[in-house]
Amino acid sequence: MSQAFVREEDHQWLHEIPGTISALVSYLTRENNGIRVYEKRKLMKDGLEVHEMSNGLSYSKDARGKWQINW
């Protein structure tokens, strides 16, 4: 079995990650080629708990508790 095939099977989407901040940090660090991503600050915006991350994006959970990017 080729390495590329094994790697492709390991891919996850953001909405598949468990709803914890540690799971989000692990996922984002993996997606960032192993360069650590961390939470810069947490704030409330429009009734949502928003996590501003060191990768320049902000994330919150939707009504089902799944992670989403805040635009």
C-alpha positions in Angstrom: 0.0 0.0 0.0 1.4 3.4 -0.9 2.2 6.0 1.7 0.0 8.6 -0.2 -3.0 6.2 0.1 -2.5 5.8 3.8 -2.1 9.5 4.3 -5.3 10.3 2.4 -7.4 8.0 4.7 -6.2 9.9 7.8 -7.6 13.2 6.6 -10.3 14.8 8.7 -12.6 17.8 8.2 -13.0 20.5 10.8 -16.6 19.6 11.5 -15.5 16.0 12.4 -13.2 17.2 15.2 -14.6 16.7 18.8 -15.9 19.9 20.4 -13.0 20.5 22.8 -10.3 23.2 22.5 -7.5 20.7 22.8 -9.0 18.7 19.9 -9.2 21.9 17.8 -5.5 22.8 18.7 -4.3 19.3 17.7 -6.2 19.4 14.4 -5.0 22.9 13.5 -1.4 22.0 14.4 -1.6 18.9 12.1 -3.1 21.0 9.3 -0.4 23.6 9.8 2.4 21.0 9.0 3.1 20.4 12.7 3.7 24.1 13.5 1.9 24.6 16.8 -1.3 26.6 16.7 -2.6 28.0 20.0 -5.6 30.0 21.3 -4.8 33.7 21.5 -8.0 34.7 23.1 -11.6 33.7 23.8 -14.5 36.2 23.4 -18.3 36.3 23.1 -19.6 37.4 19.7 -23.3 37.3 18.8 -24.0 34.9 21.6 -21.2 32.5 20.5 -18.0 31.7 22.3 -15.3 32.5 19.7 -11.8 31.2 19.9 -9.2 33.4 18.1 -6.3 31.2 17.1 -2.7 31.9 16.3 -3.3 30.9 12.6 -5.2 34.1 12.1 -8.7 32.5 12.1 -11.5 32.4 14.6 -13.5 29.3 15.4 -16.8 28.6 17.3 -19.2 25.7 17.6 -22.4 25.5 15.7 -25.8 24.5 17.3 -24.7 20.8 17.0 -21.5 21.4 18.9 -19.3 21.1 15.7 -16.4 23.4 15.0 -16.8 26.1 12.3 -14.7 29.0 11.1 -16.1 32.4 12.0 -16.0 34.8 9.1 
